[in-house]
Amino acid sequence: MTISREDVEYVAALARLELTEQETQEYTEQLNSILDYAAMLERLDTDNVVPTAHAVPLHNVLRQDQVRPSINHEKALRNAPDGEEGFFRVPKIV
């Protein structure tokens, strides 16, 4: 599969881009180069390659969840600038 000059001009028109002759030629060459590289990758033998989601193995580095005591309600509200009925009072956002 190759990209023609007309393909580049068509896509440029859809994107409302005004390309010069030089840009049209460059983009045609660059897109064809990308497609050639993709075709080369398609020829690789990947039968014995295990599919992966990441290039390197990832391990969870987070700590285990542990139930432990937390700050009590009154202490949490003690330094609040404004509280109402046991809740933080914040400015109304509209």
mmCIF file as gemmi writes it, N, C-alpha and C atoms, coordinates in Angstrom:
data_model
loop_
_atom_site.group_PDB
_atom_site.id
_atom_site.type_symbol
_atom_site.label_atom_id
_atom_site.label_alt_id
_atom_site.label_comp_id
_atom_site.label_asym_id
_atom_site.label_entity_id
_atom_site.label_seq_id
_atom_site.pdbx_PDB_ins_code
_atom_site.Cartn_x
_atom_site.Cartn_y
_atom_site.Cartn_z
_atom_site.occupancy
_atom_site.B_iso_or_equiv
_atom_site.pdbx_formal_charge
_atom_site.auth_seq_id
_atom_site.auth_asym_id
_atom_site.pdbx_PDB_model_num
ATOM 1 N N . MET Axp A 1 ? 0.848 -1.182 0 1 0 ? 1 A 1
ATOM 2 C CA . MET Axp A 1 ? 0 0 0 1 0 ? 1 A 1
ATOM 3 C C . MET Axp A 1 ? 0.89 1.241 0 1 0 ? 1 A 1
ATOM 4 N N . THR Axp A 2 ? 0.54 2.177 -0.82 1 0 ? 2 A 1
ATOM 5 C CA . THR Axp A 2 ? 1.28 3.438 -0.857 1 0 ? 2 A 1
ATOM 6 C C . THR Axp A 2 ? 0.311 4.605 -0.783 1 0 ? 2 A 1
ATOM 7 N N . ILE Axp A 3 ? 0.835 5.689 -0.309 1 0 ? 3 A 1
ATOM 8 C CA . ILE Axp A 3 ? 0.059 6.933 -0.226 1 0 ? 3 A 1
ATOM 9 C C . ILE Axp A 3 ? 0.403 7.76 -1.458 1 0 ? 3 A 1
ATOM 10 N N . SER Axp A 4 ? -0.618 8.188 -2.154 1 0 ? 4 A 1
ATOM 11 C CA . SER Axp A 4 ? -0.385 9.005 -3.343 1 0 ? 4 A 1
ATOM 12 C C . SER Axp A 4 ? -0.452 10.488 -2.98 1 0 ? 4 A 1
ATOM 13 N N . ARG Axp A 5 ? 0.008 11.272 -3.888 1 0 ? 5 A 1
ATOM 14 C CA . ARG Axp A 5 ? -0.048 12.73 -3.722 1 0 ? 5 A 1
ATOM 15 C C . ARG Axp A 5 ? -1.5 13.18 -3.547 1 0 ? 5 A 1
ATOM 16 N N . GLU Axp A 6 ? -2.407 12.533 -4.287 1 0 ? 6 A 1
ATOM 17 C CA . GLU Axp A 6 ? -3.819 12.875 -4.211 1 0 ? 6 A 1
ATOM 18 C C . GLU Axp A 6 ? -4.382 12.556 -2.825 1 0 ? 6 A 1
ATOM 19 N N . ASP Axp A 7 ? -3.911 11.454 -2.217 1 0 ? 7 A 1
ATOM 20 C CA . ASP Axp A 7 ? -4.348 11.098 -0.865 1 0 ? 7 A 1
ATOM 21 C C . ASP Axp A 7 ? -3.968 12.193 0.132 1 0 ? 7 A 1
ATOM 22 N N . VAL Axp A 8 ? -2.736 12.666 0.026 1 0 ? 8 A 1
ATOM 23 C CA . VAL Axp A 8 ? -2.268 13.721 0.929 1 0 ? 8 A 1
ATOM 24 C C . VAL Axp A 8 ? -3.066 14.997 0.71 1 0 ? 8 A 1
ATOM 25 N N . GLU Axp A 9 ? -3.313 15.338 -0.526 1 0 ? 9 A 1
ATOM 26 C CA . GLU Axp A 9 ? -4.091 16.551 -0.822 1 0 ? 9 A 1
ATOM 27 C C . GLU Axp A 9 ? -5.532 16.419 -0.31 1 0 ? 9 A 1
ATOM 28 N N . TYR Axp A 10 ? -6.106 15.218 -0.443 1 0 ? 10 A 1
ATOM 29 C CA . TYR Axp A 10 ? -7.468 14.983 0.029 1 0 ? 10 A 1
ATOM 30 C C . TYR Axp A 10 ? -7.561 15.144 1.543 1 0 ? 10 A 1
ATOM 31 N N . VAL Axp A 11 ? -6.633 14.521 2.277 1 0 ? 11 A 1
ATOM 32 C CA . VAL Axp A 11 ? -6.642 14.62 3.733 1 0 ? 11 A 1
ATOM 33 C C . VAL Axp A 11 ? -6.37 16.052 4.173 1 0 ? 11 A 1
ATOM 34 N N . ALA Axp A 12 ? -5.481 16.738 3.488 1 0 ? 12 A 1
ATOM 35 C CA . ALA Axp A 12 ? -5.197 18.135 3.814 1 0 ? 12 A 1
ATOM 36 C C . ALA Axp A 12 ? -6.454 18.985 3.624 1 0 ? 12 A 1
ATOM 37 N N . ALA Axp A 13 ? -7.208 18.712 2.58 1 0 ? 13 A 1
ATOM 38 C CA . ALA Axp A 13 ? -8.447 19.462 2.341 1 0 ? 13 A 1
ATOM 39 C C . ALA Axp A 13 ? -9.469 19.177 3.441 1 0 ? 13 A 1
ATOM 40 N N . LEU Axp A 14 ? -9.559 17.919 3.876 1 0 ? 14 A 1
ATOM 41 C CA . LEU Axp A 14 ? -10.481 17.577 4.966 1 0 ? 14 A 1
ATOM 42 C C . LEU Axp A 14 ? -10.105 18.298 6.252 1 0 ? 14 A 1
ATOM 43 N N . ALA Axp A 15 ? -8.803 18.443 6.477 1 0 ? 15 A 1
ATOM 44 C CA . ALA Axp A 15 ? -8.315 19.1 7.689 1 0 ? 15 A 1
ATOM 45 C C . ALA Axp A 15 ? -8.218 20.608 7.513 1 0 ? 15 A 1
ATOM 46 N N . ARG Axp A 16 ? -8.624 21.098 6.37 1 0 ? 16 A 1
ATOM 47 C CA . ARG Axp A 16 ? -8.566 22.535 6.069 1 0 ? 16 A 1
ATOM 48 C C . ARG Axp A 16 ? -7.131 23.076 6.174 1 0 ? 16 A 1
ATOM 49 N N . LEU Axp A 17 ? -6.185 22.28 5.655 1 0 ? 17 A 1
ATOM 50 C CA . LEU Axp A 17 ? -4.787 22.692 5.638 1 0 ? 17 A 1
ATOM 51 C C . LEU Axp A 17 ? -4.402 23.123 4.233 1 0 ? 17 A 1
ATOM 52 N N . GLU Axp A 18 ? -3.68 24.194 4.16 1 0 ? 18 A 1
ATOM 53 C CA . GLU Axp A 18 ? -3.156 24.642 2.877 1 0 ? 18 A 1
ATOM 54 C C . GLU Axp A 18 ? -1.685 24.252 2.824 1 0 ? 18 A 1
ATOM 55 N N . LEU Axp A 19 ? -1.379 23.247 2.004 1 0 ? 19 A 1
ATOM 56 C CA . LEU Axp A 19 ? -0.017 22.762 1.901 1 0 ? 19 A 1
ATOM 57 C C . LEU Axp A 19 ? 0.637 23.302 0.632 1 0 ? 19 A 1
ATOM 58 N N . THR Axp A 20 ? 1.911 23.6 0.751 1 0 ? 20 A 1
ATOM 59 C CA . THR Axp A 20 ? 2.674 23.999 -0.429 1 0 ? 20 A 1
ATOM 60 C C . THR Axp A 20 ? 3.026 22.743 -1.206 1 0 ? 20 A 1
ATOM 61 N N . GLU Axp A 21 ? 3.536 22.931 -2.419 1 0 ? 21 A 1
ATOM 62 C CA . GLU Axp A 21 ? 3.969 21.795 -3.222 1 0 ? 21 A 1
ATOM 63 C C . GLU Axp A 21 ? 5.056 21.014 -2.486 1 0 ? 21 A 1
ATOM 64 N N . GLN Axp A 22 ? 5.994 21.74 -1.871 1 0 ? 22 A 1
ATOM 65 C CA . GLN Axp A 22 ? 7.093 21.115 -1.13 1 0 ? 22 A 1
ATOM 66 C C . GLN Axp A 22 ? 6.555 20.291 0.036 1 0 ? 22 A 1
ATOM 67 N N . GLU Axp A 23 ? 5.601 20.827 0.796 1 0 ? 23 A 1
ATOM 68 C CA . GLU Axp A 23 ? 5.036 20.108 1.946 1 0 ? 23 A 1
ATOM 69 C C . GLU Axp A 23 ? 4.278 18.867 1.493 1 0 ? 23 A 1
ATOM 70 N N . THR Axp A 24 ? 3.518 18.996 0.409 1 0 ? 24 A 1
ATOM 71 C CA . THR Axp A 24 ? 2.779 17.85 -0.111 1 0 ? 24 A 1
ATOM 72 C C . THR Axp A 24 ? 3.737 16.729 -0.49 1 0 ? 24 A 1
ATOM 73 N N . GLN Axp A 25 ? 4.818 17.076 -1.164 1 0 ? 25 A 1
ATOM 74 C CA . GLN Axp A 25 ? 5.815 16.088 -1.557 1 0 ? 25 A 1
ATOM 75 C C . GLN Axp A 25 ? 6.474 15.452 -0.332 1 0 ? 25 A 1
ATOM 76 N N . GLU Axp A 26 ? 6.846 16.276 0.649 1 0 ? 26 A 1
ATOM 77 C CA . GLU Axp A 26 ? 7.496 15.767 1.867 1 0 ? 26 A 1
ATOM 78 C C . GLU Axp A 26 ? 6.567 14.837 2.644 1 0 ? 26 A 1
ATOM 79 N N . TYR Axp A 27 ? 5.31 15.229 2.815 1 0 ? 27 A 1
ATOM 80 C CA . TYR Axp A 27 ? 4.368 14.405 3.565 1 0 ? 27 A 1
ATOM 81 C C . TYR Axp A 27 ? 4.092 13.083 2.837 1 0 ? 27 A 1
ATOM 82 N N . THR Axp A 28 ? 4.017 13.129 1.519 1 0 ? 28 A 1
ATOM 83 C CA . THR Axp A 28 ? 3.82 11.903 0.754 1 0 ? 28 A 1
ATOM 84 C C . THR Axp A 28 ? 4.974 10.942 0.991 1 0 ? 28 A 1
ATOM 85 N N . GLU Axp A 29 ? 6.189 11.449 0.93 1 0 ? 29 A 1
ATOM 86 C CA . GLU Axp A 29 ? 7.373 10.619 1.152 1 0 ? 29 A 1
ATOM 87 C C . GLU Axp A 29 ? 7.412 10.09 2.587 1 0 ? 29 A 1
ATOM 88 N N . GLN Axp A 30 ? 7.127 10.956 3.56 1 0 ? 30 A 1
ATOM 89 C CA . GLN Axp A 30 ? 7.181 10.547 4.958 1 0 ? 30 A 1
ATOM 90 C C . GLN Axp A 30 ? 6.128 9.483 5.278 1 0 ? 30 A 1
ATOM 91 N N . LEU Axp A 31 ? 4.92 9.677 4.783 1 0 ? 31 A 1
ATOM 92 C CA . LEU Axp A 31 ? 3.863 8.696 5.044 1 0 ? 31 A 1
ATOM 93 C C . LEU Axp A 31 ? 4.181 7.356 4.386 1 0 ? 31 A 1
ATOM 94 N N . ASN Axp A 32 ? 4.732 7.381 3.188 1 0 ? 32 A 1
ATOM 95 C CA . ASN Axp A 32 ? 5.124 6.137 2.532 1 0 ? 32 A 1
ATOM 96 C C . ASN Axp A 32 ? 6.26 5.455 3.285 1 0 ? 32 A 1
ATOM 97 N N . SER Axp A 33 ? 7.157 6.227 3.85 1 0 ? 33 A 1
ATOM 98 C CA . SER Axp A 33 ? 8.238 5.667 4.651 1 0 ? 33 A 1
ATOM 99 C C . SER Axp A 33 ? 7.684 4.964 5.889 1 0 ? 33 A 1
ATOM 100 N N . ILE Axp A 34 ? 6.686 5.573 6.514 1 0 ? 34 A 1
ATOM 101 C CA . ILE Axp A 34 ? 6.043 4.96 7.682 1 0 ? 34 A 1
ATOM 102 C C . ILE Axp A 34 ? 5.358 3.651 7.286 1 0 ? 34 A 1
ATOM 103 N N . LEU Axp A 35 ? 4.661 3.649 6.163 1 0 ? 35 A 1
ATOM 104 C CA . LEU Axp A 35 ? 3.987 2.43 5.712 1 0 ? 35 A 1
ATOM 105 C C . LEU Axp A 35 ? 4.994 1.343 5.34 1 0 ? 35 A 1
ATOM 106 N N . ASP Axp A 36 ? 6.118 1.721 4.743 1 0 ? 36 A 1
ATOM 107 C CA . ASP Axp A 36 ? 7.17 0.744 4.425 1 0 ? 36 A 1
ATOM 108 C C . ASP Axp A 36 ? 7.704 0.11 5.7 1 0 ? 36 A 1
ATOM 109 N N . TYR Axp A 37 ? 7.906 0.907 6.736 1 0 ? 37 A 1
ATOM 110 C CA . TYR Axp A 37 ? 8.408 0.387 8.001 1 0 ? 37 A 1
ATOM 111 C C . TYR Axp A 37 ? 7.377 -0.552 8.629 1 0 ? 37 A 1
ATOM 112 N N . ALA Axp A 38 ? 6.111 -0.191 8.569 1 0 ? 38 A 1
ATOM 113 C CA . ALA Axp A 38 ? 5.054 -1.054 9.108 1 0 ? 38 A 1
ATOM 114 C C . ALA Axp A 38 ? 5.006 -2.373 8.346 1 0 ? 38 A 1
ATOM 115 N N . ALA Axp A 39 ? 5.194 -2.334 7.036 1 0 ? 39 A 1
ATOM 116 C CA . ALA Axp A 39 ? 5.21 -3.555 6.237 1 0 ? 39 A 1
ATOM 117 C C . ALA Axp A 39 ? 6.392 -4.43 6.627 1 0 ? 39 A 1
ATOM 118 N N . MET Axp A 40 ? 7.534 -3.807 6.913 1 0 ? 40 A 1
ATOM 119 C CA . MET Axp A 40 ? 8.7 -4.559 7.348 1 0 ? 40 A 1
ATOM 120 C C . MET Axp A 40 ? 8.42 -5.255 8.683 1 0 ? 40 A 1
ATOM 121 N N . LEU Axp A 41 ? 7.738 -4.558 9.597 1 0 ? 41 A 1
ATOM 122 C CA . LEU Axp A 41 ? 7.402 -5.149 10.89 1 0 ? 41 A 1
ATOM 123 C C . LEU Axp A 41 ? 6.418 -6.307 10.743 1 0 ? 41 A 1
ATOM 124 N N . GLU Axp A 42 ? 5.531 -6.227 9.762 1 0 ? 42 A 1
ATOM 125 C CA . GLU Axp A 42 ? 4.562 -7.301 9.54 1 0 ? 42 A 1
ATOM 126 C C . GLU Axp A 42 ? 5.247 -8.591 9.103 1 0 ? 42 A 1
ATOM 127 N N . ARG Axp A 43 ? 6.431 -8.487 8.498 1 0 ? 43 A 1
ATOM 128 C CA . ARG Axp A 43 ? 7.148 -9.67 8.025 1 0 ? 43 A 1
ATOM 129 C C . ARG Axp A 43 ? 7.898 -10.394 9.144 1 0 ? 43 A 1
ATOM 130 N N . LEU Axp A 44 ? 7.994 -9.79 10.318 1 0 ? 44 A 1
ATOM 131 C CA . LEU Axp A 44 ? 8.698 -10.416 11.425 1 0 ? 44 A 1
ATOM 132 C C . LEU Axp A 44 ? 7.953 -11.641 11.922 1 0 ? 44 A 1
ATOM 133 N N . ASP Axp A 45 ? 8.713 -12.67 12.31 1 0 ? 45 A 1
ATOM 134 C CA . ASP Axp A 45 ? 8.129 -13.886 12.865 1 0 ? 45 A 1
ATOM 135 C C . ASP Axp A 45 ? 7.865 -13.666 14.358 1 0 ? 45 A 1
ATOM 136 N N . THR Axp A 46 ? 6.607 -13.581 14.722 1 0 ? 46 A 1
ATOM 137 C CA . THR Axp A 46 ? 6.239 -13.342 16.122 1 0 ? 46 A 1
ATOM 138 C C . THR Axp A 46 ? 5.471 -14.517 16.713 1 0 ? 46 A 1
ATOM 139 N N . ASP Axp A 47 ? 5.609 -15.689 16.099 1 0 ? 47 A 1
ATOM 140 C CA . ASP Axp A 47 ? 4.859 -16.857 16.58 1 0 ? 47 A 1
ATOM 141 C C . ASP Axp A 47 ? 5.216 -17.231 18.006 1 0 ? 47 A 1
ATOM 142 N N . ASN Axp A 48 ? 6.467 -17.108 18.389 1 0 ? 48 A 1
ATOM 143 C CA . ASN Axp A 48 ? 6.895 -17.524 19.727 1 0 ? 48 A 1
ATOM 144 C C . ASN Axp A 48 ? 7.073 -16.348 20.679 1 0 ? 48 A 1
ATOM 145 N N . VAL Axp A 49 ? 6.492 -15.22 20.346 1 0 ? 49 A 1
ATOM 146 C CA . VAL Axp A 49 ? 6.596 -14.037 21.198 1 0 ? 49 A 1
ATOM 147 C C . VAL Axp A 49 ? 5.306 -13.903 22.001 1 0 ? 49 A 1
ATOM 148 N N . VAL Axp A 50 ? 5.461 -13.845 23.31 1 0 ? 50 A 1
ATOM 149 C CA . VAL Axp A 50 ? 4.301 -13.726 24.185 1 0 ? 50 A 1
ATOM 150 C C . VAL Axp A 50 ? 3.784 -12.291 24.14 1 0 ? 50 A 1
ATOM 151 N N . PRO Axp A 51 ? 2.488 -12.102 23.913 1 0 ? 51 A 1
ATOM 152 C CA . PRO Axp A 51 ? 1.934 -10.746 23.911 1 0 ? 51 A 1
ATOM 153 C C . PRO Axp A 51 ? 2.096 -10.087 25.277 1 0 ? 51 A 1
ATOM 154 N N . THR Axp A 52 ? 2.407 -8.814 25.28 1 0 ? 52 A 1
ATOM 155 C CA . THR Axp A 52 ? 2.568 -8.081 26.534 1 0 ? 52 A 1
ATOM 156 C C . THR Axp A 52 ? 1.854 -6.74 26.435 1 0 ? 52 A 1
ATOM 157 N N . ALA Axp A 53 ? 1.524 -6.206 27.595 1 0 ? 53 A 1
ATOM 158 C CA . ALA Axp A 53 ? 0.922 -4.881 27.653 1 0 ? 53 A 1
ATOM 159 C C . ALA Axp A 53 ? 1.983 -3.818 27.878 1 0 ? 53 A 1
ATOM 160 N N . HIS Axp A 54 ? 3.157 -4.25 28.398 1 0 ? 54 A 1
ATOM 161 C CA . HIS Axp A 54 ? 4.239 -3.319 28.689 1 0 ? 54 A 1
ATOM 162 C C . HIS Axp A 54 ? 5.557 -3.91 28.192 1 0 ? 54 A 1
ATOM 163 N N . ALA Axp A 55 ? 6.481 -3.045 27.856 1 0 ? 55 A 1
ATOM 164 C CA . ALA Axp A 55 ? 7.778 -3.498 27.362 1 0 ? 55 A 1
ATOM 165 C C . ALA Axp A 55 ? 8.625 -4.134 28.461 1 0 ? 55 A 1
ATOM 166 N N . VAL Axp A 56 ? 8.429 -3.694 29.689 1 0 ? 56 A 1
ATOM 167 C CA . VAL Axp A 56 ? 9.17 -4.252 30.822 1 0 ? 56 A 1
ATOM 168 C C . VAL Axp A 56 ? 8.162 -4.719 31.864 1 0 ? 56 A 1
ATOM 169 N N . PRO Axp A 57 ? 8.515 -5.738 32.646 1 0 ? 57 A 1
ATOM 170 C CA . PRO Axp A 57 ? 7.573 -6.218 33.662 1 0 ? 57 A 1
ATOM 171 C C . PRO Axp A 57 ? 7.291 -5.144 34.72 1 0 ? 57 A 1
ATOM 172 N N . LEU Axp A 58 ? 6.044 -5.034 35.101 1 0 ? 58 A 1
ATOM 173 C CA . LEU Axp A 58 ? 5.657 -4.075 36.129 1 0 ? 58 A 1
ATOM 174 C C . LEU Axp A 58 ? 5.248 -4.819 37.386 1 0 ? 58 A 1
ATOM 175 N N . HIS Axp A 59 ? 5.626 -4.267 38.508 1 0 ? 59 A 1
ATOM 176 C CA . HIS Axp A 59 ? 5.238 -4.846 39.789 1 0 ? 59 A 1
ATOM 177 C C . HIS Axp A 59 ? 4.562 -3.763 40.619 1 0 ? 59 A 1
ATOM 178 N N . ASN Axp A 60 ? 3.549 -4.149 41.358 1 0 ? 60 A 1
ATOM 179 C CA . ASN Axp A 60 ? 2.847 -3.202 42.203 1 0 ? 60 A 1
ATOM 180 C C . ASN Axp A 60 ? 3.762 -2.806 43.361 1 0 ? 60 A 1
ATOM 181 N N . VAL Axp A 61 ? 4.094 -1.523 43.439 1 0 ? 61 A 1
ATOM 182 C CA . VAL Axp A 61 ? 4.99 -1.056 44.493 1 0 ? 61 A 1
ATOM 183 C C . VAL Axp A 61 ? 4.23 -0.381 45.632 1 0 ? 61 A 1
ATOM 184 N N . LEU Axp A 62 ? 2.922 -0.512 45.628 1 0 ? 62 A 1
ATOM 185 C CA . LEU Axp A 62 ? 2.113 0.089 46.68 1 0 ? 62 A 1
ATOM 186 C C . LEU Axp A 62 ? 2.063 -0.83 47.887 1 0 ? 62 A 1
ATOM 187 N N . ARG Axp A 63 ? 1.874 -0.259 49.045 1 0 ? 63 A 1
ATOM 188 C CA . ARG Axp A 63 ? 1.794 -1.05 50.262 1 0 ? 63 A 1
ATOM 189 C C . ARG Axp A 63 ? 0.465 -1.796 50.304 1 0 ? 63 A 1
ATOM 190 N N . GLN Axp A 64 ? 0.407 -2.815 51.107 1 0 ? 64 A 1
ATOM 191 C CA . GLN Axp A 64 ? -0.828 -3.56 51.304 1 0 ? 64 A 1
ATOM 192 C C . GLN Axp A 64 ? -1.821 -2.689 52.08 1 0 ? 64 A 1
ATOM 193 N N . ASP Axp A 65 ? -3.09 -2.826 51.78 1 0 ? 65 A 1
ATOM 194 C CA . ASP Axp A 65 ? -4.114 -2.109 52.544 1 0 ? 65 A 1
ATOM 195 C C . ASP Axp A 65 ? -4.18 -2.693 53.946 1 0 ? 65 A 1
ATOM 196 N N . GLN Axp A 66 ? -4.165 -1.805 54.925 1 0 ? 66 A 1
ATOM 197 C CA . GLN Axp A 66 ? -4.253 -2.244 56.316 1 0 ? 66 A 1
ATOM 198 C C . GLN Axp A 66 ? -5.272 -1.376 57.033 1 0 ? 66 A 1
ATOM 199 N N . VAL Axp A 67 ? -6.136 -2.031 57.788 1 0 ? 67 A 1
ATOM 200 C CA . VAL Axp A 67 ? -7.107 -1.292 58.588 1 0 ? 67 A 1
ATOM 201 C C . VAL Axp A 67 ? -6.376 -0.784 59.82 1 0 ? 67 A 1
ATOM 202 N N . ARG Axp A 68 ? -6.474 0.513 60.07 1 0 ? 68 A 1
ATOM 203 C CA . ARG Axp A 68 ? -5.853 1.094 61.252 1 0 ? 68 A 1
ATOM 204 C C . ARG Axp A 68 ? -6.654 2.308 61.682 1 0 ? 68 A 1
ATOM 205 N N . PRO Axp A 69 ? -6.483 2.739 62.911 1 0 ? 69 A 1
ATOM 206 C CA . PRO Axp A 69 ? -7.277 3.874 63.4 1 0 ? 69 A 1
ATOM 207 C C . PRO Axp A 69 ? -6.964 5.144 62.609 1 0 ? 69 A 1
ATOM 208 N N . SER Axp A 70 ? -7.967 5.972 62.412 1 0 ? 70 A 1
ATOM 209 C CA . SER Axp A 70 ? -7.771 7.239 61.719 1 0 ? 70 A 1
ATOM 210 C C . SER Axp A 70 ? -8.152 8.387 62.647 1 0 ? 70 A 1
ATOM 211 N N . ILE Axp A 71 ? -8.019 9.589 62.18 1 0 ? 71 A 1
ATOM 212 C CA . ILE Axp A 71 ? -8.327 10.779 62.969 1 0 ? 71 A 1
ATOM 213 C C . ILE Axp A 71 ? -9.83 10.812 63.26 1 0 ? 71 A 1
ATOM 214 N N . ASN Axp A 72 ? -10.195 11.199 64.468 1 0 ? 72 A 1
ATOM 215 C CA . ASN Axp A 72 ? -11.622 11.231 64.784 1 0 ? 72 A 1
ATOM 216 C C . ASN Axp A 72 ? -12.272 12.485 64.18 1 0 ? 72 A 1
ATOM 217 N N . HIS Axp A 73 ? -13.576 12.447 64.117 1 0 ? 73 A 1
ATOM 218 C CA . HIS Axp A 73 ? -14.352 13.476 63.435 1 0 ? 73 A 1
ATOM 219 C C . HIS Axp A 73 ? -14.119 14.87 64.036 1 0 ? 73 A 1
ATOM 220 N N . GLU Axp A 74 ? -14.172 14.984 65.332 1 0 ? 74 A 1
ATOM 221 C CA . GLU Axp A 74 ? -14.008 16.288 65.978 1 0 ? 74 A 1
ATOM 222 C C . GLU Axp A 74 ? -12.611 16.856 65.736 1 0 ? 74 A 1
ATOM 223 N N . LYS Axp A 75 ? -11.617 16.009 65.813 1 0 ? 75 A 1
ATOM 224 C CA . LYS Axp A 75 ? -10.24 16.46 65.604 1 0 ? 75 A 1
ATOM 225 C C . LYS Axp A 75 ? -10.05 16.931 64.157 1 0 ? 75 A 1
ATOM 226 N N . ALA Axp A 76 ? -10.684 16.265 63.197 1 0 ? 76 A 1
ATOM 227 C CA . ALA Axp A 76 ? -10.58 16.648 61.793 1 0 ? 76 A 1
ATOM 228 C C . ALA Axp A 76 ? -11.188 18.029 61.56 1 0 ? 76 A 1
ATOM 229 N N . LEU Axp A 77 ? -12.275 18.344 62.258 1 0 ? 77 A 1
ATOM 230 C CA . LEU Axp A 77 ? -12.948 19.627 62.078 1 0 ? 77 A 1
ATOM 231 C C . LEU Axp A 77 ? -12.364 20.744 62.941 1 0 ? 77 A 1
ATOM 232 N N . ARG Axp A 78 ? -11.478 20.417 63.865 1 0 ? 78 A 1
ATOM 233 C CA . ARG Axp A 78 ? -10.957 21.394 64.809 1 0 ? 78 A 1
ATOM 234 C C . ARG Axp A 78 ? -10.296 22.591 64.122 1 0 ? 78 A 1
ATOM 235 N N . ASN Axp A 79 ? -9.496 22.369 63.077 1 0 ? 79 A 1
ATOM 236 C CA . ASN Axp A 79 ? -8.799 23.46 62.398 1 0 ? 79 A 1
ATOM 237 C C . ASN Axp A 79 ? -9.523 23.977 61.153 1 0 ? 79 A 1
ATOM 238 N N . ALA Axp A 80 ? -10.738 23.521 60.935 1 0 ? 80 A 1
ATOM 239 C CA . ALA Axp A 80 ? -11.495 23.984 59.778 1 0 ? 80 A 1
ATOM 240 C C . ALA Axp A 80 ? -11.866 25.449 59.972 1 0 ? 80 A 1
ATOM 241 N N . PRO Axp A 81 ? -11.746 26.276 58.932 1 0 ? 81 A 1
ATOM 242 C CA . PRO Axp A 81 ? -12.094 27.683 59.079 1 0 ? 81 A 1
ATOM 243 C C . PRO Axp A 81 ? -13.573 27.885 59.388 1 0 ? 81 A 1
ATOM 244 N N . ASP Axp A 82 ? -14.409 26.964 58.904 1 0 ? 82 A 1
ATOM 245 C CA . ASP Axp A 82 ? -15.836 27.097 59.145 1 0 ? 82 A 1
ATOM 246 C C . ASP Axp A 82 ? -16.455 25.705 59.107 1 0 ? 82 A 1
ATOM 247 N N . GLY Axp A 83 ? -17.244 25.39 60.082 1 0 ? 83 A 1
ATOM 248 C CA . GLY Axp A 83 ? -17.909 24.1 60.123 1 0 ? 83 A 1
ATOM 249 C C . GLY Axp A 83 ? -19.378 24.309 60.426 1 0 ? 83 A 1
ATOM 250 N N . GLU Axp A 84 ? -20.194 23.334 60.013 1 0 ? 84 A 1
ATOM 251 C CA . GLU Axp A 84 ? -21.625 23.435 60.27 1 0 ? 84 A 1
ATOM 252 C C . GLU Axp A 84 ? -22.191 22.037 60.442 1 0 ? 84 A 1
ATOM 253 N N . GLU Axp A 85 ? -22.783 21.784 61.592 1 0 ? 85 A 1
ATOM 254 C CA . GLU Axp A 85 ? -23.42 20.509 61.904 1 0 ? 85 A 1
ATOM 255 C C . GLU Axp A 85 ? -22.47 19.332 61.684 1 0 ? 85 A 1
ATOM 256 N N . GLY Axp A 86 ? -21.199 19.507 62.035 1 0 ? 86 A 1
ATOM 257 C CA . GLY Axp A 86 ? -20.241 18.415 61.935 1 0 ? 86 A 1
ATOM 258 C C . GLY Axp A 86 ? -19.63 18.206 60.561 1 0 ? 86 A 1
ATOM 259 N N . PHE Axp A 87 ? -19.823 19.164 59.666 1 0 ? 87 A 1
ATOM 260 C CA . PHE Axp A 87 ? -19.269 19.057 58.317 1 0 ? 87 A 1
ATOM 261 C C . PHE Axp A 87 ? -18.411 20.274 58.012 1 0 ? 87 A 1
ATOM 262 N N . PHE Axp A 88 ? -17.524 20.167 57.028 1 0 ? 88 A 1
ATOM 263 C CA . PHE Axp A 88 ? -16.784 21.324 56.547 1 0 ? 88 A 1
ATOM 264 C C . PHE Axp A 88 ? -17.739 22.22 55.778 1 0 ? 88 A 1
ATOM 265 N N . ARG Axp A 89 ? -17.692 23.498 56.06 1 0 ? 89 A 1
ATOM 266 C CA . ARG Axp A 89 ? -18.514 24.454 55.306 1 0 ? 89 A 1
ATOM 267 C C . ARG Axp A 89 ? -17.599 25.135 54.315 1 0 ? 89 A 1
ATOM 268 N N . VAL Axp A 90 ? -17.986 25.116 53.048 1 0 ? 90 A 1
ATOM 269 C CA . VAL Axp A 90 ? -17.184 25.706 51.975 1 0 ? 90 A 1
ATOM 270 C C . VAL Axp A 90 ? -18.036 26.702 51.212 1 0 ? 90 A 1
ATOM 271 N N . PRO Axp A 91 ? -17.398 27.631 50.512 1 0 ? 91 A 1
ATOM 272 C CA . PRO Axp A 91 ? -18.166 28.597 49.732 1 0 ? 91 A 1
ATOM 273 C C . PRO Axp A 91 ? -18.964 27.908 48.626 1 0 ? 91 A 1
ATOM 274 N N . LYS Axp A 92 ? -20.121 28.444 48.345 1 0 ? 92 A 1
ATOM 275 C CA . LYS Axp A 92 ? -20.971 27.914 47.282 1 0 ? 92 A 1
ATOM 276 C C . LYS Axp A 92 ? -20.313 28.19 45.934 1 0 ? 92 A 1
ATOM 277 N N . ILE Axp A 93 ? -20.234 27.189 45.094 1 0 ? 93 A 1
ATOM 278 C CA . ILE Axp A 93 ? -19.641 27.335 43.754 1 0 ? 93 A 1
ATOM 279 C C . ILE Axp A 93 ? -20.774 27.189 42.744 1 0 ? 93 A 1
ATOM 280 N N . VAL Axp A 94 ? -20.948 28.177 41.921 1 0 ? 94 A 1
ATOM 281 C CA . VAL Axp A 94 ? -22.01 28.117 40.915 1 0 ? 94 A 1
ATOM 282 C C . VAL Axp A 94 ? -21.397 28.218 39.555 1 0 ? 94 A 1
